[in-house]
């Protein structure tokens, strides 16, 4: 059964893993809502991982199963995010 979640009202999160050396697309490794999403966000902040707030992208990611690579229609959006993260890491001296 399909249930629409108001992403602006309920805390939700998706975690992607990307291995640049592999040449493969990013893969969904965690999804959560409510308390699980809050825990994901806490761990990301604690680990210094960049968090992007994009409800449109999140809506697409929540439709994917764990272990699934992002679909080609999200490649452009993901490329922009990865460039932004790289710029932020460079500014913080992480690379």
N, CA, C and O atoms as a Tinker XYZ file with bonds, in Angstrom:
   380  protein
     1  N      0.832000   -1.179000    0.000000    73     2
     2  CA     0.000000    0.000000    0.000000    64     1     3
     3  C      0.878000    1.244000    0.000000    63     2     4     5
     4  O      1.833000    1.340000    0.771000    81     3
     5  N      0.559000    2.168000   -0.846000    73     3     6
     6  CA     1.322000    3.409000   -0.971000    64     5     7
     7  C      0.816000    4.416000    0.049000    63     6     8     9
     8  O     -0.388000    4.636000    0.181000    81     7
     9  N      1.745000    5.020000    0.763000    73     7    10
    10  CA     1.383000    6.060000    1.725000    64     9    11
    11  C      2.255000    7.275000    1.456000    63    10    12    13
    12  O      3.483000    7.192000    1.484000    81    11
    13  N      1.610000    8.398000    1.198000    73    11    14
    14  CA     2.352000    9.632000    0.937000    64    13    15
    15  C      2.849000   10.201000    2.259000    63    14    16    17
    16  O      2.084000   10.329000    3.215000    81    15
    17  N      4.125000   10.540000    2.309000    73    15    18
    18  CA     4.735000   11.130000    3.496000    64    17    19
    19  C      5.039000   12.592000    3.188000    63    18    20    21
    20  O      5.665000   12.902000    2.175000    81    19
    21  N      4.597000   13.479000    4.061000    73    19    22
    22  CA     4.924000   14.892000    3.905000    64    21    23
    23  C      6.348000   15.091000    4.411000    63    22    24    25
    24  O      6.580000   15.151000    5.619000    81    23
    25  N      7.294000   15.192000    3.491000    73    23    26
    26  CA     8.706000   15.245000    3.846000    64    25    27
    27  C      9.063000   16.511000    4.615000    63    26    28    29
    28  O     10.093000   16.554000    5.288000    81    27
    29  N      8.228000   17.539000    4.524000    73    27    30
    30  CA     8.506000   18.767000    5.261000    64    29    31
    31  C      8.029000   18.664000    6.707000    63    30    32    33
    32  O      8.523000   19.385000    7.574000    81    31
    33  N      7.077000   17.777000    6.972000    73    31    34
    34  CA     6.531000   17.628000    8.315000    64    33    35
    35  C      7.197000   16.498000    9.088000    63    34    36    37
    36  O      7.394000   16.619000   10.297000    81    35
    37  N      7.546000   15.414000    8.429000    73    35    38
    38  CA     8.131000   14.251000    9.097000    64    37    39
    39  C      9.600000   14.146000    8.716000    63    38    40    41
    40  O      9.942000   14.156000    7.533000    81    39
    41  N     10.451000   14.048000    9.699000    73    39    42
    42  CA    11.889000   13.947000    9.446000    64    41    43
    43  C     12.171000   12.636000    8.713000    63    42    44    45
    44  O     11.777000   11.563000    9.168000    81    43
    45  N     12.849000   12.736000    7.589000    73    43    46
    46  CA    13.229000   11.573000    6.799000    64    45    47
    47  C     14.669000   11.750000    6.349000    63    46    48    49
    48  O     15.169000   12.870000    6.247000    81    47
    49  N     15.327000   10.632000    6.082000    73    47    50
    50  CA    16.726000   10.698000    5.658000    64    49    51
    51  C     17.070000    9.508000    4.772000    63    50    52    53
    52  O     16.506000    8.422000    4.904000    81    51
    53  N     18.000000    9.744000    3.879000    73    51    54
    54  CA    18.548000    8.693000    3.033000    64    53    55
    55  C     20.067000    8.836000    3.053000    63    54    56    57
    56  O     20.597000    9.947000    3.074000    81    55
    57  N     20.751000    7.705000    3.045000    73    55    58
    58  CA    22.215000    7.704000    3.056000    64    57    59
    59  C     22.694000    7.013000    1.786000    63    58    60    61
    60  O     22.230000    5.929000    1.433000    81    59
    61  N     23.631000    7.665000    1.112000    73    59    62
    62  CA    24.212000    7.104000   -0.104000    64    61    63
    63  C     25.686000    6.820000    0.113000    63    62    64    65
    64  O     26.368000    7.532000    0.850000    81    63
    65  N     26.164000    5.781000   -0.529000    73    63    66
    66  CA    27.598000    5.484000   -0.536000    64    65    67
    67  C     28.067000    5.620000   -1.979000    63    66    68    69
    68  O     27.461000    5.096000   -2.914000    81    67
    69  N     29.173000    6.347000   -2.120000    73    67    70
    70  CA    29.735000    6.548000   -3.454000    64    69    71
    71  C     31.223000    6.274000   -3.417000    63    70    72    73
    72  O     31.958000    6.881000   -2.639000    81    71
    73  N     31.662000    5.358000   -4.260000    73    71    74
    74  CA    33.069000    5.018000   -4.385000    64    73    75
    75  C     33.535000    5.503000   -5.754000    63    74    76    77
    76  O     33.318000    4.850000   -6.774000    81    75
    77  N     34.175000    6.657000   -5.746000    73    75    78
    78  CA    34.586000    7.288000   -7.001000    64    77    79
    79  C     35.489000    6.372000   -7.834000    63    78    80    81
    80  O     35.389000    6.349000   -9.061000    81    79
    81  N     36.353000    5.633000   -7.177000    73    79    82
    82  CA    37.298000    4.765000   -7.883000    64    81    83
    83  C     36.593000    3.645000   -8.645000    63    82    84    85
    84  O     37.094000    3.188000   -9.673000    81    83
    85  N     35.440000    3.201000   -8.154000    73    83    86
    86  CA    34.743000    2.084000   -8.804000    64    85    87
    87  C     34.080000    2.491000  -10.111000    63    86    88    89
    88  O     33.884000    1.658000  -10.996000    81    87
    89  N     33.735000    3.767000  -10.236000    73    87    90
    90  CA    33.038000    4.226000  -11.430000    64    89    91
    91  C     31.558000    3.885000  -11.416000    63    90    92    93
    92  O     30.854000    4.170000  -12.385000    81    91
    93  N     31.070000    3.279000  -10.337000    73    91    94
    94  CA    29.660000    2.934000  -10.228000    64    93    95
    95  C     28.863000    4.094000   -9.659000    63    94    96    97
    96  O     29.420000    4.988000   -9.023000    81    95
    97  N     27.562000    4.074000   -9.889000    73    95    98
    98  CA    26.667000    5.100000   -9.364000    64    97    99
    99  C     26.550000    4.970000   -7.847000    63    98   100   101
   100  O     26.755000    3.884000   -7.304000    81    99
   101  N     26.225000    6.057000   -7.161000    73    99   102
   102  CA    25.983000    5.978000   -5.714000    64   101   103
   103  C     24.882000    4.974000   -5.395000    63   102   104   105
   104  O     23.952000    4.783000   -6.178000    81   103
   105  N     25.004000    4.334000   -4.228000    73   103   106
   106  CA    24.072000    3.291000   -3.807000    64   105   107
   107  C     23.392000    3.718000   -2.512000    63   106   108   109
   108  O     24.034000    4.296000   -1.635000    81   107
   109  N     22.098000    3.437000   -2.388000    73   107   110
   110  CA    21.352000    3.714000   -1.166000    64   109   111
   111  C     21.742000    2.675000   -0.118000    63   110   112   113
   112  O     21.560000    1.475000   -0.326000    81   111
   113  N     22.283000    3.146000    1.016000    73   111   114
   114  CA    22.720000    2.216000    2.062000    64   113   115
   115  C     21.897000    2.329000    3.345000    63   114   116   117
   116  O     22.007000    1.473000    4.223000    81   115
   117  N     21.073000    3.375000    3.466000    73   115   118
   118  CA    20.195000    3.503000    4.629000    64   117   119
   119  C     19.057000    4.452000    4.300000    63   118   120   121
   120  O     19.225000    5.426000    3.566000    81   119
   121  N     17.891000    4.144000    4.861000    73   119   122
   122  CA    16.716000    4.989000    4.749000    64   121   123
   123  C     16.052000    5.019000    6.113000    63   122   124   125
   124  O     16.048000    4.013000    6.822000    81   123
   125  N     15.497000    6.150000    6.485000    73   123   126
   126  CA    14.818000    6.198000    7.766000    64   125   127
   127  C     13.855000    7.359000    7.854000    63   126   128   129
   128  O     13.972000    8.348000    7.130000    81   127
   129  N     12.889000    7.216000    8.768000    73   127   130
   130  CA    11.971000    8.309000    9.055000    64   129   131
   131  C     11.762000    8.371000   10.557000    63   130   132   133
   132  O     11.992000    7.394000   11.271000    81   131
   133  N     11.327000    9.523000   11.025000    73   131   134
   134  CA    11.101000    9.696000   12.452000    64   133   135
   135  C     12.392000    9.579000   13.243000    63   134   136   137
   136  O     13.383000   10.236000   12.924000    81   135
   137  N     12.383000    8.740000   14.278000    73   135   138
   138  CA    13.545000    8.575000   15.157000    64   137   139
   139  C     14.750000    8.018000   14.400000    63   138   140   141
   140  O     15.887000    8.396000   14.680000    81   139
   141  N     14.507000    7.126000   13.448000    73   139   142
   142  CA    15.614000    6.557000   12.668000    64   141   143
   143  C     16.298000    7.647000   11.841000    63   142   144   145
   144  O     17.525000    7.676000   11.745000    81   143
   145  N     15.519000    8.530000   11.252000    73   143   146
   146  CA    16.083000    9.636000   10.473000    64   145   147
   147  C     16.884000   10.565000   11.368000    63   146   148   149
   148  O     17.963000   11.021000   10.990000    81   147
   149  N     16.361000   10.844000   12.550000    73   147   150
   150  CA    17.083000   11.717000   13.480000    64   149   151
   151  C     18.424000   11.096000   13.859000    63   150   152   153
   152  O     19.428000   11.802000   13.953000    81   151
   153  N     18.447000    9.797000   14.075000    73   151   154
   154  CA    19.696000    9.094000   14.419000    64   153   155
   155  C     20.696000    9.163000   13.255000    63   154   156   157
   156  O     21.889000    9.381000   13.465000    81   155
   157  N     20.199000    8.978000   12.040000    73   155   158
   158  CA    21.059000    9.079000   10.851000    64   157   159
   159  C     21.683000   10.467000   10.781000    63   158   160   161
   160  O     22.884000   10.598000   10.547000    81   159
   161  N     20.872000   11.503000   10.982000    73   159   162
   162  CA    21.369000   12.875000   10.910000    64   161   163
   163  C     22.346000   13.185000   12.037000    63   162   164   165
   164  O     23.339000   13.880000   11.821000    81   163
   165  N     22.076000   12.677000   13.236000    73   163   166
   166  CA    23.001000   12.871000   14.368000    64   165   167
   167  C     24.359000   12.249000   14.064000    63   166   168   169
   168  O     25.398000   12.871000   14.285000    81   167
   169  N     24.346000   11.021000   13.559000    73   167   170
   170  CA    25.607000   10.328000   13.244000    64   169   171
   171  C     26.369000   11.064000   12.144000    63   170   172   173
   172  O     27.595000   11.157000   12.195000    81   171
   173  N     25.661000   11.580000   11.165000    73   171   174
   174  CA    26.311000   12.326000   10.083000    64   173   175
   175  C     26.983000   13.576000   10.636000    63   174   176   177
   176  O     28.137000   13.862000   10.319000    81   175
   177  N     26.251000   14.319000   11.468000    73   175   178
   178  CA    26.830000   15.534000   12.055000    64   177   179
   179  C     28.043000   15.196000   12.917000    63   178   180   181
   180  O     29.071000   15.870000   12.846000    81   179
   181  N     27.920000   14.163000   13.718000    73   179   182
   182  CA    29.000000   13.753000   14.610000    64   181   183
   183  C     30.249000   13.346000   13.823000    63   182   184   185
   184  O     31.377000   13.564000   14.266000    81   183
   185  N     30.027000   12.754000   12.658000    73   183   186
   186  CA    31.146000   12.288000   11.831000    64   185   187
   187  C     31.648000   13.338000   10.854000    63   186   188   189
   188  O     32.591000   13.090000   10.103000    81   187
   189  N     31.023000   14.513000   10.858000    73   187   190
   190  CA    31.440000   15.574000    9.950000    64   189   191
   191  C     31.022000   15.336000    8.518000    63   190   192   193
   192  O     31.626000   15.887000    7.597000    81   191
   193  N     30.006000   14.532000    8.313000    73   191   194
   194  CA    29.522000   14.223000    6.967000    64   193   195
   195  C     28.555000   15.320000    6.528000    63   194   196   197
   196  O     27.685000   15.738000    7.292000    81   195
   197  N     28.719000   15.777000    5.290000    73   195   198
   198  CA    27.854000   16.812000    4.748000    64   197   199
   199  C     26.432000   16.281000    4.607000    63   198   200   201
   200  O     26.228000   15.151000    4.163000    81   199
   201  N     25.456000   17.091000    4.985000    73   199   202
   202  CA    24.043000   16.741000    4.873000    64   201   203
   203  C     23.395000   17.724000    3.914000    63   202   204   205
   204  O     23.536000   18.937000    4.072000    81   203
   205  N     22.695000   17.213000    2.933000    73   203   206
   206  CA    21.996000   18.042000    1.956000    64   205   207
   207  C     20.497000   17.917000    2.203000    63   206   208   209
   208  O     19.973000   16.811000    2.338000    81   207
   209  N     19.813000   19.054000    2.260000    73   207   210
   210  CA    18.363000   19.072000    2.469000    64   209   211
   211  C     17.688000   19.355000    1.133000    63   210   212   213
   212  O     17.603000   20.506000    0.704000    81   211
   213  N     17.213000   18.309000    0.482000    73   211   214
   214  CA    16.573000   18.429000   -0.826000    64   213   215
   215  C     15.377000   17.484000   -0.835000    63   214   216   217
   216  O     15.530000   16.287000   -1.081000    81   215
   217  N     14.191000   18.016000   -0.568000    73   215   218
   218  CA    13.018000   17.148000   -0.446000    64   217   219
   219  C     12.661000   16.449000   -1.746000    63   218   220   221
   220  O     12.152000   15.328000   -1.721000    81   219
   221  N     12.916000   17.084000   -2.875000    73   219   222
   222  CA    12.626000   16.444000   -4.162000    64   221   223
   223  C     13.516000   15.216000   -4.360000    63   222   224   225
   224  O     13.029000   14.138000   -4.700000    81   223
   225  N     14.807000   15.383000   -4.148000    73   223   226
   226  CA    15.739000   14.263000   -4.280000    64   225   227
   227  C     15.406000   13.182000   -3.259000    63   226   228   229
   228  O     15.405000   11.996000   -3.587000    81   227
   229  N     15.127000   13.582000   -2.032000    73   227   230
   230  CA    14.805000   12.619000   -0.984000    64   229   231
   231  C     13.585000   11.791000   -1.361000    63   230   232   233
   232  O     13.554000   10.583000   -1.126000    81   231
   233  N     12.590000   12.432000   -1.939000    73   231   234
   234  CA    11.403000   11.696000   -2.373000    64   233   235
   235  C     11.744000   10.596000   -3.356000    63   234   236   237
   236  O     11.195000    9.497000   -3.278000    81   235
   237  N     12.654000   10.885000   -4.288000    73   235   238
   238  CA    13.089000    9.867000   -5.257000    64   237   239
   239  C     13.879000    8.752000   -4.565000    63   238   240   241
   240  O     13.696000    7.572000   -4.865000    81   239
   241  N     14.750000    9.136000   -3.644000    73   239   242
   242  CA    15.584000    8.140000   -2.968000    64   241   243
   243  C     14.756000    7.205000   -2.090000    63   242   244   245
   244  O     15.074000    6.021000   -1.968000    81   243
   245  N     13.702000    7.729000   -1.482000    73   243   246
   246  CA    12.851000    6.900000   -0.622000    64   245   247
   247  C     12.100000    5.838000   -1.417000    63   246   248   249
   248  O     11.634000    4.851000   -0.848000    81   247
   249  N     11.981000    6.033000   -2.717000    73   247   250
   250  CA    11.330000    5.027000   -3.579000    64   249   251
   251  C     12.253000    3.859000   -3.917000    63   250   252   253
   252  O     11.800000    2.843000   -4.444000    81   251
   253  N     13.549000    4.000000   -3.616000    73   251   254
   254  CA    14.519000    2.958000   -3.961000    64   253   255
   255  C     14.676000    1.961000   -2.811000    63   254   256   257
   256  O     14.445000    2.295000   -1.649000    81   255
   257  N     15.070000    0.744000   -3.149000    73   255   258
   258  CA    15.364000   -0.267000   -2.146000    64   257   259
   259  C     16.805000   -0.119000   -1.675000    63   258   260   261
   260  O     17.657000    0.392000   -2.403000    81   259
   261  N     17.066000   -0.566000   -0.462000    73   259   262
   262  CA    18.443000   -0.565000    0.042000    64   261   263
   263  C     19.322000   -1.382000   -0.891000    63   262   264   265
   264  O     18.909000   -2.424000   -1.399000    81   263
   265  N     20.534000   -0.900000   -1.107000    73   263   266
   266  CA    21.467000   -1.594000   -1.987000    64   265   267
   267  C     21.288000   -1.274000   -3.454000    63   266   268   269
   268  O     22.004000   -1.807000   -4.301000    81   267
   269  N     20.333000   -0.401000   -3.763000    73   267   270
   270  CA    20.046000   -0.039000   -5.148000    64   269   271
   271  C     20.850000    1.189000   -5.546000    63   270   272   273
   272  O     20.936000    2.157000   -4.790000    81   271
   273  N     21.440000    1.144000   -6.742000    73   271   274
   274  CA    22.132000    2.319000   -7.277000    64   273   275
   275  C     21.092000    3.345000   -7.713000    63   274   276   277
   276  O     19.985000    2.990000   -8.118000    81   275
   277  N     21.461000    4.613000   -7.626000    73   275   278
   278  CA    20.531000    5.648000   -8.072000    64   277   279
   279  C     20.292000    5.472000   -9.571000    63   278   280   281
   280  O     21.190000    5.042000  -10.295000    81   279
   281  N     19.088000    5.803000  -10.039000    73   279   282
   282  CA    18.788000    5.658000  -11.463000    64   281   283
   283  C     19.438000    6.767000  -12.286000    63   282   284   285
   284  O     19.763000    7.829000  -11.753000    81   283
   285  N     19.626000    6.525000  -13.581000    73   283   286
   286  CA    20.263000    7.515000  -14.448000    64   285   287
   287  C     19.619000    8.901000  -14.422000    63   286   288   289
   288  O     20.318000    9.898000  -14.606000    81   287
   289  N     18.317000    8.990000  -14.201000    73   287   290
   290  CA    17.668000   10.306000  -14.202000    64   289   291
   291  C     18.102000   11.165000  -13.020000    63   290   292   293
   292  O     17.833000   12.366000  -13.011000    81   291
   293  N     18.771000   10.579000  -12.016000    73   291   294
   294  CA    19.277000   11.353000  -10.880000    64   293   295
   295  C     20.771000   11.660000  -10.985000    63   294   296   297
   296  O     21.326000   12.313000  -10.101000    81   295
   297  N     21.427000   11.203000  -12.046000    73   295   298
   298  CA    22.871000   11.400000  -12.177000    64   297   299
   299  C     23.262000   12.875000  -12.154000    63   298   300   301
   300  O     24.216000   13.247000  -11.471000    81   299
   301  N     22.541000   13.718000  -12.887000    73   299   302
   302  CA    22.902000   15.143000  -12.947000    64   301   303
   303  C     22.784000   15.808000  -11.579000    63   302   304   305
   304  O     23.672000   16.553000  -11.166000    81   303
   305  N     21.691000   15.537000  -10.884000    73   303   306
   306  CA    21.496000   16.103000   -9.549000    64   305   307
   307  C     22.589000   15.607000   -8.607000    63   306   308   309
   308  O     23.151000   16.388000   -7.839000    81   307
   309  N     22.887000   14.325000   -8.665000    73   307   310
   310  CA    23.904000   13.754000   -7.780000    64   309   311
   311  C     25.286000   14.309000   -8.115000    63   310   312   313
   312  O     26.086000   14.548000   -7.211000    81   311
   313  N     25.576000   14.515000   -9.386000    73   311   314
   314  CA    26.868000   15.092000   -9.770000    64   313   315
   315  C     27.029000   16.495000   -9.188000    63   314   316   317
   316  O     28.104000   16.855000   -8.708000    81   315
   317  N     25.956000   17.283000   -9.233000    73   315   318
   318  CA    26.005000   18.628000   -8.654000    64   317   319
   319  C     26.246000   18.565000   -7.147000    63   318   320   321
   320  O     27.022000   19.353000   -6.607000    81   319
   321  N     25.583000   17.633000   -6.471000    73   319   322
   322  CA    25.771000   17.488000   -5.025000    64   321   323
   323  C     27.185000   17.045000   -4.683000    63   322   324   325
   324  O     27.788000   17.547000   -3.735000    81   323
   325  N     27.707000   16.114000   -5.448000    73   323   326
   326  CA    29.068000   15.641000   -5.183000    64   325   327
   327  C     30.093000   16.753000   -5.386000    63   326   328   329
   328  O     31.069000   16.842000   -4.642000    81   327
   329  N     29.872000   17.598000   -6.389000    73   327   330
   330  CA    30.765000   18.745000   -6.598000    64   329   331
   331  C     30.672000   19.730000   -5.437000    63   330   332   333
   332  O     31.688000   20.258000   -4.986000    81   331
   333  N     29.464000   19.976000   -4.958000    73   331   334
   334  CA    29.273000   20.864000   -3.815000    64   333   335
   335  C     29.974000   20.305000   -2.578000    63   334   336   337
   336  O     30.648000   21.042000   -1.859000    81   335
   337  N     29.819000   19.023000   -2.334000    73   335   338
   338  CA    30.469000   18.388000   -1.182000    64   337   339
   339  C     31.985000   18.469000   -1.310000    63   338   340   341
   340  O     32.678000   18.737000   -0.329000    81   339
   341  N     32.498000   18.240000   -2.507000    73   339   342
   342  CA    33.943000   18.335000   -2.722000    64   341   343
   343  C     34.439000   19.756000   -2.438000    63   342   344   345
   344  O     35.486000   19.939000   -1.816000    81   343
   345  N     33.686000   20.757000   -2.896000    73   343   346
   346  CA    34.068000   22.150000   -2.635000    64   345   347
   347  C     34.057000   22.453000   -1.139000    63   346   348   349
   348  O     34.961000   23.119000   -0.633000    81   347
   349  N     33.041000   21.971000   -0.432000    73   347   350
   350  CA    32.969000   22.182000    1.010000    64   349   351
   351  C     34.117000   21.491000    1.735000    63   350   352   353
   352  O     34.708000   22.056000    2.655000    81   351
   353  N     34.429000   20.268000    1.317000    73   351   354
   354  CA    35.550000   19.547000    1.926000    64   353   355
   355  C     36.874000   20.266000    1.667000    63   354   356   357
   356  O     37.720000   20.362000    2.556000    81   355
   357  N     37.048000   20.772000    0.434000    73   355   358
   358  CA    38.266000   21.520000    0.112000    64   357   359
   359  C     38.383000   22.762000    0.978000    63   358   360   361
   360  O     39.468000   23.092000    1.456000    81   359
   361  N     37.260000   23.452000    1.182000    73   359   362
   362  CA    37.262000   24.665000    1.996000    64   361   363
   363  C     37.619000   24.349000    3.457000    63   362   364   365
   364  O     38.187000   25.188000    4.156000    81   363
   365  N     37.285000   23.146000    3.905000    73   363   366
   366  CA    37.585000   22.739000    5.269000    64   365   367
   367  C     38.925000   22.014000    5.376000    63   366   368   369
   368  O     39.321000   21.579000    6.457000    81   367
   369  N     39.617000   21.890000    4.242000    73   367   370
   370  CA    40.929000   21.239000    4.254000    64   369   371
   371  C     40.889000   19.737000    4.441000    63   370   372   373
   372  O     41.817000   19.160000    5.009000    81   371
   373  N     39.830000   19.094000    3.973000    73   371   374
   374  CA    39.665000   17.651000    4.153000    64   373   375
   375  C     40.255000   16.811000    3.042000    63   374   376   377
   376  O     40.362000   15.595000    3.204000    81   375
   377  N     40.642000   17.395000    1.925000    73   375   378
   378  CA    41.154000   16.552000    0.842000    64   377   379
   379  C     42.636000   16.634000    0.732000    63   378   380
   380  O     43.228000   15.985000   -0.131000    81   379
